[in-house]
Amino acid sequence: MQKDGIIISNASNLYIVEDIKTNEIIKCNARGKFKEQGLTLAVGDYVEYEVIDEEKNEGVIDTIKDRKNYIKRPKMANLTQIIFVVSMKQPKPDLLMLDKQLAFAELNNIKPVICLNKIDLVDEESVNKIEKTYSEIGYKIFKTNANEKIGVDDLKDILDRNITAFSGNSGVGKSTLINDIFDDEITKSGLISEKNQRGKNTTTSTYLYKINENTYLADTPGFSTFDIGEIASEDLYKYFIEFVKPSENCEFVGCTHIKEENCGIKEAVQEGKISNERYDRFCKIYLDLKERENRRW
């Protein structure tokens, strides 16, 4: 009999599936047809499976249901929300990475949320400056001190009825925040090297932790290293959401918003409607994408 489930973990092509109705955990293999069709199953996939050995709690996955989205690295499906964790210190804020991540979320129609962590290590003005930049764009901002569990309850409230992943450079506090949310040591915290202030990520595989009905939290490596190469350089501005409306005032069709005169986006920067720093990061990302495209030829 076919049953509905969600893949919550994958190790060496053995899929751990949670039954949607009973919450029972089943170890499943996948039908050979998926490999023949070039389909890759991922954590977060909703599937239909069949129990083949009730005593051993083993089954086989027959069908992948339609996906809302699919991320190649780390392999995940049906994410509805990503919480981008930015460390205010140790390591210092990486806003270039944050802007890439926000563009990625917009591309994949995943709701982005920004969490400014380690707010206790810097002055309030530094935190407020970043908060102002992104809240004026329209992004939801949370300010936390994960070690003291400050701001964690507010963050936990937005997880309801979502499949949420945390993203950020190693050492920013992702694992500590996840532990705070569960009030349990479910994952090992990344360690900060005092020598180079860079994190050492100890998380090695993706796992969906169930918080309550239809609410999952993904503990996953790799989000800090994903690339946005699938975005064409000329389309990048579409994923800097505050750029879209001003771009309608560009004089030239196909304006790159870099060198052209009479560019609506550049005018918005000059008028203070777009953050100059965020525009500078847009230019850097654009040029990186353009250089990558040129190398393909």
C-alpha positions in Angstrom: 0.0 0.0 0.0 1.3 3.5 -0.9 2.0 5.8 1.9 3.0 9.5 2.0 6.2 10.6 3.6 8.9 13.2 3.7 12.7 12.5 3.4 14.4 13.8 6.5 17.8 12.3 6.0 20.0 10.6 3.4 23.2 8.6 3.9 24.7 6.6 1.1 21.4 6.5 -0.8 19.6 5.1 2.2 16.7 7.5 2.8 15.1 8.1 6.2 11.4 8.8 5.6 8.9 10.2 8.1 5.4 9.1 7.5 3.1 12.1 7.1 0.2 10.6 9.0 1.8 8.5 11.7 5.2 10.2 12.1 6.7 6.7 11.9 10.3 6.6 10.7 11.1 4.2 7.8 14.4 3.3 6.2 13.9 3.3 2.4 15.8 2.6 -0.8 14.7 4.2 -4.0 13.3 2.5 -7.1 15.9 2.0 -9.9 13.7 4.0 -12.2 14.8 7.3 -10.5 18.4 6.6 -11.6 17.3 5.6 -15.1 15.4 8.9 -15.4 18.3 10.9 -14.0 16.2 12.0 -10.9 18.0 12.6 -7.6 16.0 12.4 -4.4 16.8 15.0 -1.8 16.1 15.8 1.8 12.8 17.7 1.9 11.2 15.7 -0.9 7.6 14.6 -0.4 7.4 11.0 -1.6 5.1 8.0 -1.9 6.6 4.9 -0.4 5.7 1.3 0.2 6.7 -0.8 3.3 8.4 -4.0 2.2 9.5 -5.3 5.6 7.3 -4.3 8.6 9.5 -6.0 11.2 12.6 -4.2 10.0 10.8 -1.0 9.3 12.1 -0.9 5.7 10.5 0.4 2.6 11.0 1.6 -1.0 10.3 5.0 -2.5 8.0 4.8 -5.5 7.2 8.4 -6.4 8.6 11.9 -5.9 5.8 14.5 -5.6 6.0 17.9 -7.3 8.7 20.2 -5.8 8.3 23.8 -4.9 12.1 24.2 -5.5 15.3 22.1 -5.7 18.7 23.2 -4.5 21.7 21.3 -6.0 24.2 22.0 -3.2 23.5 21.1 -0.6 20.8 18.8 -2.1 17.5 20.0 -0.6 13.9 20.3 -1.9 10.8 22.2 -0.9 12.6 24.8 1.3 10.1 27.6 2.1 12.4 29.8 4.2 16.1 30.5 4.8 17.4 32.3 7.8 20.6 34.0 6.9 22.8 34.3 10.0 25.3 37.1 10.0 27.8 37.3 12.8 28.5 40.8 14.0 32.0 39.8 15.1 34.3 36.7 15.2 33.9 36.3 12.2 33.0 39.8 11.1 29.9 40.5 9.0 30.2 39.2 5.4 27.6 41.4 3.7 28.8 40.4 0.2 28.0 36.8 1.0 24.6 37.9 2.5 23.7 39.8 -0.7 24.6 36.7 -2.8 22.4 34.6 -0.5 19.5 37.0 -0.7 19.7 36.9 -4.5 19.7 33.1 -4.4 16.6 33.1 -2.2 14.8 35.5 -4.5 15.7 33.3 -7.5 14.3 30.2 -5.9 11.2 31.9 -4.4 12.3 31.1 -0.9 11.4 33.5 1.9 14.6 35.1 3.2 15.0 36.2 6.9 18.1 37.9 8.3 19.5 37.1 11.7 22.1 39.4 13.2 23.9 37.2 15.8 26.5 38.0 18.5 25.1 41.5 18.9 26.7 41.5 22.4 30.2 41.7 20.8 29.7 45.1 19.1 28.2 48.5 19.7 24.5 49.1 19.1 25.2 51.5 16.2 27.0 48.8 14.2 24.0 46.5 14.5 21.5 49.2 13.7 23.3 50.2 10.6 23.0 46.8 9.0 19.4 46.4 10.3 18.4 49.7 8.7 19.9 48.8 5.3 18.0 45.6 5.0 14.8 46.4 6.9 14.3 49.4 4.6 14.4 47.0 1.6 11.7 45.0 3.3 13.5 42.0 4.8 12.6 40.7 8.2 15.5 41.2 10.7 16.1 39.4 14.0 18.9 40.4 16.5 20.2 37.6 18.6 22.9 36.6 21.1 22.7 32.8 20.7 25.0 32.1 23.7 22.6 33.9 26.0 19.5 32.8 24.1 18.5 36.4 23.6 16.1 36.9 20.7 15.7 33.1 20.1 12.0 32.9 21.0 11.1 35.5 18.4 13.1 33.6 15.8 11.4 30.4 16.8 8.0 31.8 16.2 8.6 32.4 12.4 9.5 28.7 11.9 5.9 27.5 12.2 4.6 25.6 9.1 7.8 26.0 7.2 10.8 23.9 6.1 13.5 26.3 7.2 17.3 26.2 6.6 19.9 28.2 8.3 22.7 29.7 6.2 25.9 31.6 6.9 29.6 31.3 7.1 31.1 28.8 9.5 31.3 30.1 13.0 28.4 32.6 12.8 26.4 30.6 15.3 24.0 28.5 13.2 24.4 25.4 15.3 24.1 27.3 18.6 20.9 28.9 17.4 19.4 25.5 16.3 20.4 24.1 19.7 18.7 27.0 21.4 15.5 26.5 19.4 15.3 22.9 20.5 16.8 23.5 23.9 18.9 20.5 23.4 22.3 19.6 22.1 21.2 18.2 18.7 24.2 19.3 16.7 27.8 20.2 17.3 28.7 23.9 17.3 31.2 25.2 14.8 34.4 26.2 16.5 36.1 29.6 15.9 39.8 29.6 15.5 41.4 32.4 17.5 44.3 32.5 15.0 42.4 33.3 11.9 38.8 34.1 13.2 37.4 31.6 10.7 34.9 28.9 11.6 35.5 25.2 11.4 32.2 23.7 10.4 31.6 20.3 12.0 28.2 19.6 10.4 28.6 17.0 7.6 25.1 16.0 6.5 21.6 17.4 6.0 18.9 16.4 8.5 15.4 17.7 9.0 14.4 18.1 12.6 10.7 18.1 13.3 9.6 21.0 15.6 5.8 20.3 15.3 3.2 19.5 12.7 4.4 20.5 9.2 7.3 22.4 10.8 10.9 21.3 10.1 14.3 22.8 10.6 17.2 21.7 8.4 20.6 21.4 9.8 22.8 21.4 6.7 26.3 22.2 5.6 27.3 24.0 2.5 25.0 26.9 2.2 27.9 29.3 2.9 29.7 28.0 -0.2 26.9 27.9 -2.8 27.4 29.9 -5.9 24.8 31.9 -7.9 26.3 31.2 -11.3 22.9 30.1 -12.6 21.9 33.8 -12.5 22.8 35.6 -15.7 24.7 38.8 -15.1 22.1 40.9 -16.9 19.4 39.5 -14.7 21.1 40.0 -11.4 19.4 43.3 -10.7 16.0 41.5 -10.6 17.1 39.7 -7.4 18.2 42.9 -5.7 14.5 43.6 -5.1 14.8 47.3 -4.4 16.5 47.7 -7.8 13.5 46.5 -9.8 11.3 49.6 -9.7 14.1 52.1 -10.4 15.3 50.0 -13.3 12.1 51.0 -15.1 13.6 54.5 -15.4 16.8 53.4 -17.3 17.1 55.1 -20.7 18.7 52.2 -22.5 17.2 48.7 -23.1 19.6 46.1 -21.6 21.2 48.6 -19.2 23.8 46.9 -17.1 23.4 49.5 -14.4 27.2 49.7 -14.2 28.6 52.1 -16.8 25.6 53.6 -18.5 24.4 57.2 -18.1 20.7 57.9 -17.3 20.4 54.7 -15.3 17.4 54.6 -13.0 19.2 52.4 -10.4 22.3 54.7 -10.3 20.0 57.7 -9.9 18.3 56.0 -7.0 21.7 55.4 -5.4 22.5 59.1 -5.8 19.2 60.1 -4.3 19.8 57.9 -1.3 16.9 55.5 -2.2 19.3 52.6 -2.6 22.2 51.9 -0.2 25.5 52.9 -1.8 27.3 50.0 -0.1 24.7 47.5 -1.4 25.0 48.9 -4.9 28.8 48.5 -4.7 28.4 44.9 -3.7 25.9 44.5 -6.6 28.6 45.8 -9.0 31.2 43.3 -7.6 28.8 40.4 -7.9 27.8 41.5 -11.5 31.4 41.7 -12.6 32.2 38.3 -11.1 29.3 36.7 -12.9 30.3 38.5 -16.2 33.8 37.2 -15.9 32.6 33.7 -15.4 30.3 34.0 -18.4 33.2 35.3 -20.5 35.4 32.3 -19.5 32.7 29.9 -20.8 33.3 31.2 -24.3 
